[in-house]
Structure formats: structure tokens, C-alpha cells
Amino acid sequence: MHMELDLDESSLAIGRIERALSRIERALTERATRPAPSVVAPADDQSALKAEVVAVIGELDRLIAEADRG
């Protein structure tokens, strides 16, 4: 039972990572297609992207820690 729970949690974590990476990809695509005058991203965009990257790293750290324990 404990192993199944870990697999379920890992599956959920992978899903969160995939969704965050999709949001990052979308944001980078939008940034690349903006007109030249707004080449410098607004602070809000930068903060949102950094938050997504931090979330992905956190999920990966959690998965690695589970793998090390299991």
C-alpha cells in the first residue's frame, strides 16, 4: 500500500511538472512573438516565470528525495 501511495504521489508530481513546463513554454513563446519594443519582459512576467521554474525544481527535488528513500 505504501508503495502505491508513493507511485500515486510521484504521478501527481510529474503531472504538476508537465503543467508547469507547459506554462513556461507558453510564456517563452509569447515573449518571443511580442513586437520588438517590448523585448524587455515586464517584472510581472519575469516573476511568474521564475515562480514556475522554482515550482518545477521543487517537484524534481521531491521526486529525487523519494527515489533516494525508496
C-alpha distance (Angstrom), angle and dihedral (degrees) to the residues before:
residue distance angle dihedral
M1 . . .
H2 3.80 . .
M3 3.80 90.9 .
E4 3.82 91.2 51.9
L5 3.78 90.6 51.7
D6 3.81 90.4 51.8
L7 3.80 90.3 50.3
D8 3.80 91.0 49.1
E9 3.79 91.1 49.0
S10 3.80 90.5 47.2
S11 3.80 90.1 50.2
L12 3.79 90.7 51.3
A13 3.80 91.1 47.8
I14 3.80 90.9 50.7
G15 3.80 89.3 50.3
R16 3.81 90.6 51.8
I17 3.81 90.2 49.0
E18 3.81 91.6 50.1
R19 3.80 92.3 49.7
A20 3.81 92.5 47.2
L21 3.80 91.4 48.7
S22 3.82 89.2 50.5
R23 3.80 90.4 52.5
I24 3.81 90.4 48.5
E25 3.81 90.9 49.1
R26 3.82 91.2 49.0
A27 3.81 92.0 48.9
L28 3.80 92.2 49.2
T29 3.81 91.2 47.6
E30 3.81 90.9 50.3
R31 3.79 90.1 48.4
A32 3.81 91.4 50.7
T33 3.81 92.5 51.2
R34 3.81 96.7 48.4
P35 3.79 117.5 111.9
A36 3.82 115.5 -92.1
P37 3.86 97.5 -102.2
S38 3.80 91.2 66.4
V39 3.78 96.4 50.8
V40 3.79 89.2 125.2
A41 3.80 106.4 74.3
P42 3.79 117.4 -128.8
A43 3.81 115.3 -107.5
D44 3.82 91.1 -109.9
D45 3.82 91.2 57.4
Q46 3.80 91.1 48.3
S47 3.81 92.1 48.8
A48 3.81 93.0 48.3
L49 3.79 91.8 49.6
K50 3.80 92.0 47.7
A51 3.81 90.0 49.8
E52 3.82 90.7 52.5
V53 3.81 91.6 49.6
V54 3.81 91.0 48.5
A55 3.82 89.5 50.2
V56 3.81 91.7 51.9
I57 3.80 91.8 48.3
G58 3.81 90.5 49.0
E59 3.81 92.0 51.9
L60 3.81 91.5 47.3
D61 3.82 90.8 49.3
R62 3.80 89.4 51.3
L63 3.82 92.0 50.1
I64 3.80 91.7 48.2
A65 3.80 91.3 49.4
E66 3.82 90.4 50.9
A67 3.81 90.5 49.3
D68 3.80 91.1 50.3
R69 3.81 90.8 51.9
G70 3.79 95.6 43.7
